[in-house]
C-alpha cells in the first residue's frame, strides 16, 4: 500500500500552507481512527514547528451510529460541558484547527434522521463558540482528507480494499496539490489564479445572479450589500493567511438572506450526517426554502432544514467551472469537500463575515442588517452542470455573462 508515501510532505503542507501553524500556537485535530497515520505525522510535524500543544479529538462513525440507535432522545440532546469546552476553549485561545475526513459516507444510513438531527444540533449548539471563532478567522481552520476503507470502496467499488485505498489516497493528493515536489509553490500559483477571478467579480458589483440549466435550475439570488468575493486563502484578524479547505477550486460570496427566488436542482448526491440525499430540488421564495423534492434521503434533507430558522436560508454562493481539475477526474467522491469543488454550489445556513466589507469587525446584528444569514449549520449542495448558464445583473439592469455552458464566460 502507498498510504505512507508522501505522508510527511502532506502533513507539513496541511500545517504550513493550510493553517499556517505558528511557533507557540495550539493545534486541535479532529479525526477518525482511519486517519491515525496522518494524525500522528501531523502531531510530530507540529511539535517540530514549535506547537505549544497538540490535542487530538477522535471520533468513530460506528460508535456514533450506536449512540443514535440506542440513546434516548434526551441523551442525544445532551452534550457534557467538558466535551464542549474541549473544542471551545482552544478556539477561544486562537488555536489552529484541522479536521480530517475519512469516514464511510453511508455510516448512518438507515438510522432515524430525526435522531441524527437531534444529536447534530446539540453538538452544533454546544460548540457554537468555536464555530464563530473559525468563521471570523480567530481560530484558523482547515478541512482535509485521508482515505478510510469504506469510503475508498464507495469511490472505487470494483477494486480490492488495498487498491481502492491507494487509488483514493492518490487522487486526494492530486486534488490537494500535494503530489508535486513543491506543494507550497503549487498553492501559490493556484491562489494567483483564484485571485484574478475574485478581482474581476468584485469589480462588477453585481446586484444579483441568475442561474439556469436543463436539469431544472431556474433561480435568481441577490448578493449582500457591499458583498466581497473571496477564493482560496482566508485571513486571520492579524492578517495571516490560511486555507480553510484542501482541496478548493471555488470563489464565493454571501447572498442577501431574503433574495433567493426559484428552484435549484442538485447535480450531485449530498452526503450529510452519514446519509445520502439524491436527485433533489429546493424551491425558494423571498429567500426561504419553501419546498423540496428528493428521490432518496428526503428525511435527511428535512433534518438539515429543521436545524433552525437560518438553515432554511442561503449563506454562500460559490462558483466552480465544470472543467475544474476535480471535475475532470470524473469521480463521484460522496464527500462534499471534493464534490463541491467539481461543481457550482450553494450552502444552506450560516454566511461568512469575510464576505461583506468590514464584516470581520461587525456585530451579529450588523451582519444581519447587511443581509448575511446566521445559523448553527452550513451545508453545501452542488448544482453545477456542463450546460449551466449564470448571468450577472447590475443594479441598473445591465447583464454580464459569468458562466456559459458550465464554464467561465471570460
Beta strands, then each sheet from edge to edge (+ up, - down):
strand 1: 26-32
strand 2: 53-59
strand 3: 96-101
strand 4: 141-145
strand 5: 208-212
strand 6: 218-222
strand 7: 230-231
strand 8: 233-235
strand 9: 241-243
strand 10: 251-253
strand 11: 261-265
strand 12: 270-272
strand 13: 275-285
strand 14: 288-296
strand 15: 314-319
strand 16: 345-349
strand 17: 378-382
strand 18: 389-393
strand 19: 399-404
strand 20: 407-408
sheet 1: 2+ 1+ 3+ 4+
sheet 2: 12+ 13- 11+ 6- 5+ 18- 19+ 20-
sheet 3: 7+ 10- 15+ 16- 17+
sheet 4: 8+ 9-
sheet 5: 12+ 13- 14+
end
